[in-house]
Structure formats: C-alpha cells, structure tokens
C-alpha cells in the first residue's frame, strides 16, 4: 500500500493523523463487534455455527481490546511500542480466525463467509496501522 493510497484513505497527508484515524476506526469496529457478541452470543453463535460461550468470551475480549485501541487513538502521539502491539494482536487474530475454520470450528455457511471476511478486515487494519506508524517515523 503506497503513501498516496494511505493519504487518500485518511484524507490527510499527516502520518500521525492517519495513524490515529485508523486506530479509532479499528476501535469502533472491534468494540462494536464485541458488543454484538456479548449482547447476542446465543443467536449470533447459532447463526455462525460457533459456540455461544466462546462467542461471549471473545466479545468481552473484543470490547476490552477495542477500548484500549480507542485509548491509543485518543492520544496526541500513540506510543510506537503500543501501536506495534496492536498490529501484532490484529495479525494474530486474523491468522487464528482462519486456522479456526480448519482446526476447531464447523461453522454454518454464513460463518464460513463471516470468519474470513472479519479476518481480512482485521489484517487490513494491521497493515494500514503498520504503514502509518512507519510513515510517522
């Protein structure tokens, strides 16, 4: 992904602003997804073919992680170490999500579409955040 694409996506040429915007978007998506999992773990679990207890636990983790990422986004200059940790957690989530399709889950057709789709979004956040951090210097 080029610096020009990052600039276009974030509508700014300032790497710090780009980083903070994509951290904030990640926080909203992550916490929102987590809240849905917490509030409706039973129905969503049946819809995706994933156990409701697991989905409830993942939902709590996602809400907490989303809150942390949101905290980083609110800082004038998020620490590089913390941003790298978010990138690494996002990458681990994406890889684990894809591995779960083969190793642990027997999802529904919707789950077979949802799990890779959300893994791709999370991996995309990781990539954009890494590039924005690198551009920041």
Secondary structure, DSSP 8 states (H G I E B T S, - for coil): --HHHHHHHHT-S-HHHHHHHHHHHHHHHHHHHHHHHHHTHHHHHHHHT--HHHHHHHHHHHHHHHHHHHHHHHSTT--HHHHHHHHHHHHHHHHHHHHHHHHT----HHHHHHHHHHHHHHHHHHHHHHHHHHHH-
